[in-house]
Amino acid sequence: MRSGHRLGRPFGWLWAAYGTSALGTWLAFGAFPLIAVQVLHGGPAEVAVLASAGAAVGAAVAVPLGPWVEFRHKRPVLVGTDLLRCAALLTIPAAYVLGVLTFVQLLLVSVVTAAADITFRAASGAYLKSLLPAGDLLVANARFESTAWTTTIIGPPLGGAAIGLLGPVATVVADAVSHLLSALGIRAIGGREPGPAPRPAARPRAGDLLDGWRHILADATLRPLFLNTALFNGLVMAIDALLAVLMLGELGFAPWQYGLAFAVPAIGGLFGARLARPLVGRFGQHRVLAAAGTLRAIWPVGLALLGPGTGGLLLVMGVELGLIFCCAVFNPVHATYRLERTPSGLVTRTLSAWAVTTRATTALLTAVWGVLGGLLGPRTAIALAGVLLLATPLLLPRRAAAPLPEPVADRS
């Protein structure tokens, strides 16, 4: 199978489903805040609540779903969460046409889609591990990473054009349809899925909710990586929110310039994702993880020097290009490393715990840095986050992981 890196028809359908769903998500990028402002005439407070509370509550809702999914076949869960996201998103254009759309409905839909997204990602990680041999996981994750950055490049401009012609609700419809197509693609995989992990108890236990966190915190290499990714992602997202305020407000950049500053550097993601596997083959997984994780932390502090005009725009594009390139090398190696360090019977709970923590940390840090931006100014708050990011490499694993013990055969 590894000859020419052909991963087979089932992976091809899974990859196509992922790409379709990712494109729909980026087409609708920013649609909810735009609907809140343009349709419901909401202010900054409503938009902030929509961005932070929706993600945080969605993460909390996803907590009990991890153990529930662990002991079930993953493909029906993937199809079900795709259909749930499709149905939830379609309620928005339906309510808009009927003239009954409210901010509360937007918030509820954001909670449902956030919880479904976390559950889908956790189940898809477990399904991928059962679908491919261990030696192909890095190739698969690199392809997902390349696809993610490709849709990042083409999705927002197309979505912006659609919003200009048809309004923000149209991109929500496109996102809903993409999830429907994703469900059909996963359904088309066919074949017999390997059985789920056997449940150790007849009924769900409260302790099942914490098994993912227990596994992460007990592993000497996953634990620092977990803390690193949660803190890094949260601080970067907090900077992005403040950067929008700085660029579109104080520095007077046009919206198209703001979009260009993030769309063009995403090309670095394509190159980074393609280099991940060759770099691991030459230098080893741990060295690439440590180097890329360190290099990605040095870029954001440069955004504190942002000024107006062409020079400022080029500065943002240069910083984002370096950041995205390093992240695109780091992400597939990190995703593969995490799967390899997790027993098959714990993958869904581990990935759920990881995603819930990352989403909750991002929501918290975005809110905190929003307050700091109001008190200190966005430039000072960006500089503070950038300085803290310089310390995040201290949380990366310091040495290569010891091999996991071979699973003991069940003699019963």
SEVEXVEX-350188 format. One record per residue: residue in three letters; y, x, z of N, C-alpha, C in turn. Coordinates in steps of 0.02 Angstrom, whole numbers, plus 50000, padded with zeros to 5 digits. Layout:
REM SEVEXVEX-350188
AlaYXZYXZYXZ;...
END
This chain:
REM SEVEXVEX-350188
Met499405004150000500005000050000500635004350000;Arg500605010250032501205014250039501375017949974;Ser500905018149927501055021449864501615017749829;Gly502185021349815502755017949786503085013149834;His502875013249896503165008849948503115001549929;Arg502564999549899502444992449886502164989249949;Leu502534984649976502344981650040501984975050032;Gly501854972849971501454966949961501844960549953;Arg501504955549926501824949049912502074945549975;Pro501684945350031501944941950090502604944950114;Phe502654951650115503294954550136503834952950085;Gly503664952750021504164950949970504474944149983;Trp504074939350001504344932650018504774932950081;Leu504544936650132504924937250194505594940650180;Trp505594945750139506204949350122506684944850083;Ala506424941150035506844936549997507144931250042;Ala506744928650089507004923650135507564926550178;Tyr507464932650202507974935950242508624936850202;Gly508564939250140509154940350099509534933850085;Thr509164928550071509484922050057509864919550117;Ser509544919850175509864917550237510464921850254;Ala510404928450246510964932950261511554931650215;Leu511424930450152511974928950105512334922550125;Gly511954917350144512264911150166512694912150228;Thr512454916250275512834917650336513494921050319;Trp513484925950273514104929450257514564925350212;Leu514274920850172514704916150135515124911950183;Ala514824910150239515164905850288515494909850343;Phe515574916450333515884920650384516594918250399;Gly516734916850462517394914550482517524907150469;Ala517014903450447517134896350430517284892250492;Phe516934893450547517044889450607517754890250634;Pro518014896450643518714897050664519204893750616;Leu519074894450551519514891350502519514883750508;Ile518914880850518518874873550527519244871550590;Ala519144875450644519494873850706520244873950698;Val520504878650659521224879350650521494874450597;Gln521184874450538521464870750482521294863250484;Val520704861650508520494854550507520644851150574;Leu520484854650629520564851650696521214853850730;His521594858150697522254860350723522194863450792;Gly521664867450802521564870850865521994877050870;Gly522094879550931522484885450943522054891350961;Pro522364896950982521984902951000521464901851054;Ala521624897551103521144896351158520504893151132;Glu520574888251088519984884851060519564889651018;Val519904893850978519544898550936519174903650980;Ala519494905951034519174910751079518564907751113;Val518624901451135518054898051166517484897251116;Leu517654895551055517144894651003516774901150990;Ala517144906750989516834913250974516404915851031;Ser516644915151093516294918151149515804913351184;Ala516034907351198515604902751235515014900551194;Gly515104899351129514554897251087513994902351087;Ala514174908751079513674914051079513344914851147;Ala513744914551200513474915651267512994910051287;Val513204903851276512764898151294512144898051249;Gly512234899751185511654900051141511154905251164;Ala511404910951189510954916051215510584913551276;Ala510924909951320510604907251380510064902151361;Val510214897951312509724892951289509104896451261;Ala509194902251229508634905751197508164909151247;Val508384910051310507984913651359507274910651367;Pro507204904151380506524901451390506124900851325;Leu506444901751267506084901051205505644907151189;Gly505834913051216505444919051203504724918451224;Pro504594916851288503894915951310503534910351272;Trp503894905051256503584899551220503344901751151;Val503754905751116503584907951049503034913251050;Glu503024917351103502554922951106501834920851094;Phe501644914951121500954912751120500824907551065;Arg501234907651013501144903150957501164907050892;His500894904150839500954907150773501694907750755;Lys501874913350726502584914850715502864911550653;Arg502454910750601502724908050538502984900950547;Pro502624896350580502914889750590503564889850631;Val503614894650678504234895250717504814897450671;Leu504674902150626505194904350579505424898550535;Val504954894750508505134889050467505524883850508;Gly505284882550569505614877550611506324879350630;Thr506434885750648507124887750667507584887750606;Asp507324889450547507734888950487507934881650474;Leu507454877150480507604870050468508084867350521;Leu508014869750583508464867550636509174869750621;Arg509264875950599509934878350583510224874450524;Cys509804873050475510034869150417510284862250439;Ala509874858850479510064852050501510694852150544;Ala510744857050590511334857350633511964858550593;Leu511924863150545512524864750505512724858850461;Leu512244855150435512414849450391512764843850429;Thr512714843650495513084838450531513844839550526;Ile514054845750513514784846950509515084843850446;Pro514834845350386515124841850328515034834250331;Ala514474831950360514384824750365514924821650410;Ala515054824750468515574822150512516264822850481;Tyr516374828150443517014829050410517144823550359;Val516644821950319516714816650269516854809950302;Leu516524808750360516614802450395517244802350438;Gly517584807950444518194808350483518084808350558;Val517504810650581517364810550653517214817550680;Leu517384822750642517244829550665517684831250725;Thr517374834350776517744836250837517594843550854;Phe518014846350898517914853150922517264853650962;Val517094848551000516484848551039515874849250993;Gln515884845750936515334846250889515274853350862;Leu515834856450845515824863450822515504867950874;Leu515694866850937515424871050991514674869950999;Leu514444863750996513734862251003513334865250946;Val513594864850885513244867650827513214875250834;Ser513744878450859513734885650867513224887750920;Val513124883650972512624885051023511924884550993;Val511794879050956511134877950927510964883550877;Thr511444885250834511294890350784511214897250816;Ala511594898650869511514905150904510824905650936;Ala510604900350970509944900351001509394900850948;Ala509464897150894508964897350840508944904250807;Asp509524907350801509554913950769509194919150812;Ile509314919050877508964923750922508214922750919;Thr508004916450921507284914950919506984917050852;Phe507334915750797507094917750731507004925250727;Arg507494929050750507464936350746506894939150788;Ala506794936350847506244938650889505564937050858;Ala505484931050832504854929150800504734933150737;Ser505264934550699505174938250636504974945450650;Gly505234948450705505014955150723504284955450739;Ala504044950550778503334950150795502914948850732;Tyr503154944550688502784943050627502754949150581;Leu503304952950576503314958950535502804964050560;Lys502764964750626502294969650654501564967750639;Ser501434961150636500754958950619500614959150544;Leu501154959250505501094958750432500964965550400;Leu501254970950429501224977550397500914982650444;Pro500604987850416500384993350458500974997150487;Ala500865000750541501415004150576501795008950531;Gly501445012250485501775017050441502265013950392;Asp502235007350382502695004150335503285000650370;Leu503305000750435503834997050471504524999950456;Leu504585006550453505245009550440505485007850370;Val505025007950321505215006050253505464998750252;Ala505104994350286505304987250287505974986350321;Asn506074989550379506704988850415507284991750375;Ala507174997250339507695000050297507884995250241;Arg507394991650214507554986750161507954980950189;Phe507774978750249508174973450280508884975850292;Glu508954982050314509624984750327510034985150263;Ser509734987550208510084987850144510304980850121;Thr509854976050131510014969150111510594966450153;Ala510584967950217511124965650261511804968150238;Trp511834974550219512484977350198512674974850128;Thr512174973650085512334970950019512654964050026;Thr512364959850067512644953150077513314953450112;Thr513424958650154514074959550186514614961050134;Ile514424964750082514914966550030515094960549987;Ile514584956749966514724951449916514854944649948;Gly514604943550010514664936850040515374934750057;Pro515744938650098516424936550117516904935450058;Pro516914939850007517364938249950517184931749915;Leu516534930649904516334924349872516494918349918;Gly516364919249983516524913950030517264912550033;Gly517674917950030518404916950030518634913149969;Ala518344914649911518514910949850518314903649856;Ala517714902349884517484895449892517934891649940;Ile518144895049994518584891750042519254889950009;Gly519514894649967520144893349933520094887449885;Leu519524886649852519444881249804519234874649835;Leu518764875049884518444868949910518554867749984;Gly518834872650020518934871750092518364874950131;Pro518484876250197517974879850237517324876050247;Val517334869350242516724865550253516214866950198;Ala516454868750138515994870050082515544876050097;Thr515804881150131515384886950146514874885450200;Val515014880650243514514878550292513924875250256;Val514064871350205513534868350165513104873850133;Ala513434878950105513074884450074512624887950125;Asp512884888950185512484892050238511874887850255;Ala511964881250261511414876850276510874877050221;Val511094877050158510614877350102510234883950103;Ser510574889450122510234895950124509674895950175;His509764892550231509224892150281508654887850256;Leu508804882650218508284878550189507874882650139;Leu508204886550097507854890850049507444896150085;Ser507714898750140507344903650180506704900650207;Ala506744894450232506154891050258505624890150204;Leu505854888350143505384887450088505064894150068;Gly505454899550070505174906150055504654908250105;Ile504784907250169504294909050221503674904650215;Arg503774898350199503204893850189502774896050131;Ala503084899150080502714901350021502294907450033;Ile502374910850089501974916850103501234915150102;Gly501064909450131500364907250129499904911850167;Gly499264911050156498774915250190498694913250263;Arg498264916950297498114915450367498474920550411;Glu498864918050456499234922350502498774924550559;Pro498824930950580498434933050638498584928750699;Gly498094927750741498174923550799498704926250846;Pro499054921850883499554924050931499234927350991;Ala499644930551032499394933651093499084928351138;Pro498514929751170498214924851215498644924051278;Arg498724917851299499124916551359498704918351421;Pro498984922351466498604924351525498524918851576;Ala498914913551572498874908051620498854901551582;Ala498594896451614498524889951581499204886851569;Arg499684887851613500354884951606500874890451603;Pro501444889051572501984894051573502194895551645;Arg502324901951656502554904151723503284906051719;Ala503634905251775504344907351777504404914751762;Gly503904918651783503924925751771503894927651698;Asp503624923151655503604924551583504304925851555;Leu504804922551584505484923151560505744930351567;Leu505484933951616505734940651631505294946151604;Asp504734944451573504274949651550504584954351499;Gly505014951751455505334955951406505784961151439;Trp506184958951487506624963651523506214968651564;Arg505664966251594505244970751633504964976451589;His504734974551530504454979551485504994984651465;Ile505584982151447506124986651426506324991451482;Leu506434988751542506684992851597506154997451625;Ala505514995951614504975000251638504835006051591;Asp505065005551528504935010851479505505015851481;Ala505335022151493505845027251503506255028651440;Thr506005026851382506395027951320506735021651295;Leu506425015851305506745009551285507345007951330;Arg507285009551394507815007651441508495010451422;Pro508565017051411509235019551391509455016951323;Leu508975016151277509155013551211509425006351216;Phe509115002451259509334995551272510044995351299;Leu510194999451348510864999751377511365002251326;Asn511165007151286511615009951236511805004751183;Thr511315001151156511464996451103511874990551128;Ala511734988151189512114982551216512844984451226;Leu512964990351255513654992451268514014994251202;Phe513664997751158513984999651094514174993451054;Asn513704988951044513854982951004514414978851034;Gly514404978051101514924974151133515614977151125;Leu515674983751133516324986951127516574986851054;Val516124987951006516334987750936516584980750916;Met516234975650938516464968850922517114967250957;Ala517224969751018517854968751052518424972051014;Ile518294978050987518804981550946518954977550883;Asp518444974850850518544971150788519004965150800;Ala518914961650856519344955950871520074958050880;Leu520184963550915520864966050926521164968950863;Leu520744971950821520984974850759521264969450713;Ala520964963550714521224958050674521934956150697;Val522024955950763522684954350790523194959650771;Leu522994966050777523454971650762523634971850688;Met523134971150644523264971850573523644965850545;Leu523424959850563523724953850534524374951750569;Gly524474954350629525074952550667525594958050666;Glu525524962750711526024968050721526154972250659;Leu525624974050622525694978650566525804975050499;Gly525724968450497525904964550439525464965350377;Phe524824967050387524384967350329524234960350304;Ala524154959650238523964953250208523224951850222;Pro523024945450224522314943950235521844947350186;Trp522054947950121521604951150073521524958550088;Gln522054961650116521994968750135521514969450195;Tyr521564964850241521114964950299520394964250277;Gly520264959650231519584958750206519344964850168;Leu519784967850127519604973750089519434979650134;Ala519784980150190519674985750236518964985850265;Phe518634980050266517964979750294517424978850240;Ala517614976050182517114974850129516934981350093;Val517424985350075517294991550037516874996450077;Pro517034997750142516615002550180515895000450189;Ala515744994150179515044991950186514584995350136;Ile514874998350083514475002250036514115007850073;Gly514445010550125514125015750165513475013450196;Gly513425006950209512805004250237512225004850190;Leu512345004150124511815004750075511545011950074;Phe511995016750075511775023850073511425025750138;Gly511695023450195511385025050259510685022350265;Ala510595016050245509935012950250509425016450205;Arg509645018750146509185022250101509005029150126;Leu509445032150166509305038850191508895038950255;Ala508835033150288508505033050353507795035750350;Arg507395033450304506695035650300506635043050281;Pro506985045450229506935052650215507155057050273;Leu507665055050309507895058950366507365059150422;Val507045053450434506515053350485505935057750463;Gly505765057450398505225061650373505355069050381;Arg505995071050377506165078150381506285080450453;Phe506655076350492506875078750558506515075250615;Gly506165069850602505825066350656506235060550681;Gln505885055550708506205049350729506715050450785;His506535054250836506975055050893507625058750875;Arg507575063950834508175067650816508655063450775;Val508395059550729508825055250688509145049850732;Leu508755046950777509025041850822509585044650864;Ala509485050750892509995053750935510615055750896;Ala510505058750837511075061050797511495055250771;Ala511155050250741511525044450714511865040550770;Gly511505039750827511795036150884512405039650912;Thr512415046250910512995050050934513565049850885;Leu513415050850821513945051050770514295044350762;Arg513925038850770514245032250761514755030850816;Ala514705034350873515155032950929515835036450922;Ile515895041350877516515045250874517045042050830;Trp516865037250789517335034550740517835029450767;Pro517645024550807518115019150824518755021250858;Val518755026750898519365028750933519925030350884;Gly519755032250823520265033650773520685027650754;Leu520435021650767520815015550750521445014750793;Ala521475018350849522075018050891522675021250856;Leu522555025250804523095028650767523325024550707;Leu523075018550700523225014350642523975012950636;Gly524235013850575524925012350560524965007550501;Pro525565005650480525645000950425525565004250357;Gly525535000250305525545002750237524875005350213;Thr524915008750155524305011250123523935016250166;Gly524305020550201523995025450245523575022150299;Gly523845016850328523475013250380522845010050353;Leu522915007150293522335003850261521785008950246;Leu521985014850221521495020050207521165022650271;Leu521555022950326521275025150389520725020350413;Val520865013850410520365008950431519745009550387;Met519845010150322519275010550277518865016850290;Gly519195022450304518835028550318518435028250383;Val518745025550435518405024750499517805020050492;Glu517915014450459517365009550451516805012350407;Leu516985016350357516475019250314516025023950354;Gly516325028250395515925032750436515505029050487;Leu515815024050519515455020050569514865016350539;Ile514985013050483514455009050452513895013550426;Phe514065019250397513545023750372513085025950429;Cys513375028050485512975030250542512555024550571;Cys512855018550575512485012750600511905010950554;Ala512005011750488511475009850441510895014750444;Val511025021050463510475025650475510135023950541;Phe510535022550592510275021350659509865014850664;Asn510105009550633509805002850646509075002250626;Pro508865004150565508155003350548507705007950590;Val507955013950607507555018450649507485015450719;His508025012850744508025009550810507555003550811;Ala507584999350758507164993350755506424995250752;Thr506265000450713505575002750708505335005750773;Tyr505745009850804505595013050868505425007750921;Arg505835002550922505744997150971505084993550960;Leu504914992050897504274988750883503684993150901;Glu503744999650887503195004250902503085004950977;Arg503605004351016503545005251088503354998851125;Thr503244993451088503114986951119502414984451099;Pro501974982851146501324980051129501404973351093;Ser500924971851049500974965851008501064959451049;Gly500744959151107500794953151148501454952251185;Leu501914957251177502564956851211503154957051163;Val503024957351098503574958551050504104953151053;Thr503884946751050504374941351048504794941151111;Arg504484941951170504864941851232505334947751237;Thr505114953551213505534959451216506144958751170;Leu506024956551108506574955751061507044950151083;Ser506784944851113507214939551140507654942251196;Ala507354945951242507744948751297508284953451271;Trp508104957451222508584962151192509164958351160;Ala509014953351120509534949651085509964945651133;Val509664942451183510044938551232510534943051268;Thr510304948951291510734953551327511304955951282;Thr511144957651220511664960151174512184954751160;Arg511964948651148512444943251134512884941751195;Ala512564941551253512954940051314513444945651329;Thr513244951951320513694957551332514274957451283;Thr514124955851221514654955551170515164950051187;Ala514914944251207515364938751225515804940751285;Leu515494943951335515874945851395516404951151378;Leu516204956451342516684961751327517224959351279;Thr517064954851234517584952151190518104948251230;Ala517864944451279518334940651322518754945451365;Val518424950451394518794955251437519314959051397;Trp519124961351338519594965151297520144960751267;Gly520004954351260520534949751241521074949451294;Val520864949251358521344949251413521724955951416;Leu521344961551408521674968051409522164968851351;Gly521984966051293522434966251236523084962551250;Gly523034956951287523634953251305524064956951356;Leu523734960651401524104964151454524374970851431;Leu523974974551394524154981451376524374982151304;Gly524244977151263524374977651192523724979351156;Pro523634976951094523004978051059522854985451045;Arg523364989551031523254996551015522975000351076;Thr523264999151134523025002451195522325000251213;Ala522184993751205521524991151221521004993951172;Ile521184994851108520724997851059520585005051079;Ala521105008751099521015015651119520555016151180;Leu520625011651228520205011751288519475010451269;Ala519355005551226518665004251204518385010251166;Gly518805013451124518575019251087518375025051132;Val518755026151186518585031451234517935029851269;Leu517825023551288517195021651320516605022551272;Leu516715021151208516175022051159515965029351153;Leu516425033951165516255041051162515735042951215;Ala515685038851268515195040251321514515037051308;Thr514465032551259513835028951249513255033451228;Pro513355039151193512775043451178512415046051239;Leu512745046051297512415048251358511835043651377;Leu511835037551349511305032751364510735032951314;Leu510785037151263510225037751215509635041451247;Pro509025039951224508435043651251508525051151242;Arg508395054951294508505062151293507935066051262;Arg507345063051259506765066651231506325061651193;Ala505915064351150505455060051111504985056351158;Ala504815050251139504395046051181503675048551181;Ala503355048051238502635049551242502255044051206;Pro501695045551175501305040351140501085034851189;Leu501085028651165500835023251206500085023851212;Pro499795021851270499075022051277498745017151230;Glu498165018951206497785014551161497595008151199;Pro497645002251167497444996151201496704996051216;Val496544993551274495844993151295495524986851266;Ala494944987551236494604981851204494414976751257;Asp494464970451239494284965051284493524964251283;Arg493194965751339492464965551342492194958651361;Ser492644953851374492404947351396492084943651339;
END
